């Protein structure tokens, strides 16, 4: 996690719109962090004074519901940025961000971000598009949780995980999630998630190896997600 001008991660987010001089400024002021698996990068209700750029690793964005149960809202991987909504709204963090594996993260101070937003219209526009996209995702999640049966939500989630994280060398989705985390993503009990995963495996739609999932029949999975 050296100089921002040489970092390939910037190509994957709004930082790609910065000039060489702006990136140099970020490099001078940023802090490099190691977040261990299970640790929080951001905590709901806390204020933050900068933007996080995920250099390496995966994390989950969660919120506690009224029953104190964790609801997983979104998954994040290397190349994504976090904290820009709180910076612009000047509000506390709305979600918990927890590492699914050891992460390498760069923290850029709020003052530097606000200065660049004022000076670089392309960067500002990219940040606005990112926030709009996240809002659209949140609206879709609310709709799915309210309207889709649990089985359909599980199929949708498995496809989303494959789109987000891709596959490892054995063809399994490249992320490790507990059965409880899968249940917290689709809004059901852990026992129900285990049963539904077993049924998909029995139907040869997916394969399971420990906590890893491999998609065997994408068309069938898509049909289930669409309620067919």
C-alpha positions in Angstrom: 0.0 0.0 0.0 2.5 2.6 -1.2 2.0 5.6 -3.5 -1.5 6.1 -4.7 -0.3 7.1 -8.2 1.0 3.5 -8.7 -1.9 1.6 -7.1 -3.9 -0.5 -9.5 -6.9 -0.4 -7.1 -7.7 3.2 -8.0 -8.8 2.1 -11.4 -11.8 0.3 -9.8 -13.4 3.4 -8.0 -13.8 7.1 -8.1 -10.1 7.7 -7.4 -9.4 7.0 -11.1 -10.7 10.5 -11.9 -7.9 12.2 -9.8 -4.9 13.9 -11.3 -1.3 12.8 -10.6 -1.0 15.8 -8.2 -4.2 15.0 -6.4 -3.1 11.4 -5.9 0.3 12.5 -4.6 -1.6 14.6 -2.0 -3.6 11.6 -0.9 -0.4 9.6 -0.6 1.2 12.1 1.7 -1.7 12.2 4.1 -3.2 8.7 4.0 -2.9 6.0 6.7 -2.4 2.3 5.8 -4.3 -0.1 8.0 -4.5 -3.9 8.6 -8.0 -5.0 9.7 -8.1 -8.5 11.1 -10.9 -11.0 10.3 -13.9 -10.3 12.5 -12.8 -6.7 13.4 -14.9 -3.7 12.6 -13.6 -1.2 10.1 -16.6 1.1 10.7 -19.2 0.9 13.5 -22.8 2.0 13.3 -23.5 5.3 15.1 -19.8 6.4 15.1 -18.5 9.4 13.2 -15.7 9.1 10.7 -13.2 11.6 9.5 -12.3 10.2 6.2 -12.7 7.8 3.3 -11.6 4.1 3.3 -10.3 2.5 0.1 -10.2 -1.3 0.3 -6.9 -2.4 -1.1 -7.3 -6.1 -0.4 -9.8 -8.3 1.4 -13.5 -8.7 1.8 -16.1 -7.4 4.3 -19.8 -7.3 5.1 -22.0 -4.3 5.8 -24.6 -5.1 8.5 -27.3 -3.5 10.6 -29.0 -4.8 13.7 -32.8 -5.2 13.4 -35.3 -4.5 16.1 -34.8 -8.0 17.5 -31.1 -7.5 17.8 -30.4 -9.9 14.9 -27.8 -9.0 12.3 -29.0 -8.3 8.8 -26.3 -8.3 6.1 -27.0 -5.5 3.7 -24.1 -5.7 1.3 -20.7 -7.3 0.6 -17.5 -5.4 -0.2 -14.3 -6.4 -1.9 -10.9 -4.9 -2.8 -11.3 -1.8 -5.0 -14.4 -0.5 -3.3 -14.5 2.7 -1.2 -16.4 3.3 2.0 -17.4 6.3 4.1 -18.1 8.8 1.3 -21.9 9.0 2.2 -21.1 9.9 5.8 -18.5 12.5 4.7 -21.0 14.3 2.4 -24.0 14.1 4.7 -21.9 14.8 7.9 -23.8 12.1 9.6 -22.7 9.1 11.7 -22.0 5.8 10.1 -25.3 3.9 9.4 -23.9 0.4 9.2 -21.3 -1.9 10.7 -18.5 -2.9 8.4 -16.8 -6.1 9.5 -13.9 -8.0 7.9 -14.6 -11.4 6.5 -10.9 -12.0 6.1 -7.7 -10.0 6.9 -7.9 -6.7 5.0 -5.5 -4.0 3.8 -7.1 -0.6 3.8 -6.1 3.0 3.1 -7.7 5.8 5.1 -7.8 9.3 3.4 -8.6 12.3 5.7 -12.0 14.0 5.2 -10.4 17.4 4.5 -8.5 16.1 1.5 -11.6 14.4 0.1 -13.8 17.6 0.5 -11.0 19.7 -1.1 -10.9 17.4 -4.1 -14.7 17.3 -4.4 -14.7 21.1 -4.7 -12.0 21.1 -7.3 -12.5 18.0 -9.4 -16.0 17.7 -11.0 -15.3 14.3 -12.5 -14.4 12.9 -9.0 -17.5 14.6 -7.5 -19.8 13.1 -10.2 -18.3 9.6 -9.7 -18.9 9.8 -6.0 -22.5 10.9 -6.6 -23.1 8.0 -9.0 -21.7 5.6 -6.4 -24.1 6.9 -3.8 -27.0 6.7 -6.2 -26.1 3.1 -7.1 -26.0 2.2 -3.4 -29.4 3.7 -2.9 -30.8 1.8 -5.8 -29.3 -1.4 -4.4 -30.9 -0.7 -1.0 -34.3 -0.1 -2.6 -34.0 -3.4 -4.5 -33.0 -5.2 -1.3 -36.1 -3.9 0.6 -38.3 -5.0 -2.3 -36.8 -8.5 -2.4 -37.0 -9.0 1.3 -40.7 -8.0 1.3 -41.8 -9.9 -1.8 -39.6 -12.9 -2.5 -39.9 -16.3 -0.8 -36.8 -17.3 1.2 -35.7 -19.9 -1.5 -35.8 -17.2 -4.2 -33.8 -14.9 -2.0 -31.2 -17.6 -1.5 -30.8 -18.2 -5.2 -30.5 -14.4 -5.8 -27.9 -14.1 -3.1 -25.8 -17.0 -4.5 -25.8 -15.4 -7.9 -24.9 -12.0 -6.4 -22.0 -13.5 -4.5 -20.6 -15.1 -7.7 -20.9 -11.7 -9.5 -19.2 -9.9 -6.6 -16.4 -12.2 -5.7 -15.9 -14.4 -8.8 -14.5 -18.0 -8.5 -11.5 -19.7 -7.1 -9.2 -22.2 -8.9 -11.7 -25.0 -8.1 -14.7 -23.2 -9.4 -16.2 -22.3 -6.0 -17.4 -18.8 -5.3 -14.4 -17.0 -3.9 -15.7 -16.0 -0.4 -16.1 -18.0 2.8 -19.4 -17.4 4.6 -20.9 -19.2 7.6 -24.4 -20.6 7.3 -25.4 -18.0 9.9 -24.1 -15.2 7.6 -26.0 -16.7 4.6 -29.1 -16.8 6.8 -28.5 -13.2 7.9 -28.3 -12.2 4.2 -31.6 -13.7 3.2 -33.4 -12.9 6.4 -34.2 -16.4 7.8 -33.2 -18.7 10.5 -29.8 -20.6 10.2 -31.6 -23.9 10.2 -33.7 -22.8 7.2 -30.6 -21.7 5.3 -28.9 -25.0 5.9 -32.0 -26.9 4.7 -32.4 -24.8 1.6 -28.7 -25.2 0.7 -29.0 -28.9 1.1 -32.0 -29.0 -1.1 -30.2 -27.1 -3.9 -27.3 -29.5 -3.6 -29.6 -32.5 -3.7 -31.2 -31.1 -6.9 -27.6 -30.7 -8.3 -28.0 -26.9 -8.7 -25.1 -26.2 -6.4 -22.3 -28.2 -4.8 -21.0 -27.6 -1.2 -17.5 -28.2 0.2 -17.4 -27.1 3.8 -18.5 -23.4 3.7 -17.7 -23.0 0.0 -20.4 -23.0 -2.7 -20.1 -24.0 -6.4 -22.8 -23.2 -8.9 -23.5 -26.3 -11.1 -26.7 -25.1 -12.9 -26.9 -21.3 -13.3 -30.0 -21.4 -15.4 -32.0 -23.3 -12.7 -30.6 -21.0 -10.1 -31.8 -18.0 -12.1 -35.2 -19.5 -12.6 -35.6 -20.0 -8.9 -34.5 -16.4 -8.2 -37.2 -15.2 -10.5 -39.9 -17.3 -8.9 -40.2 -20.1 -11.6 
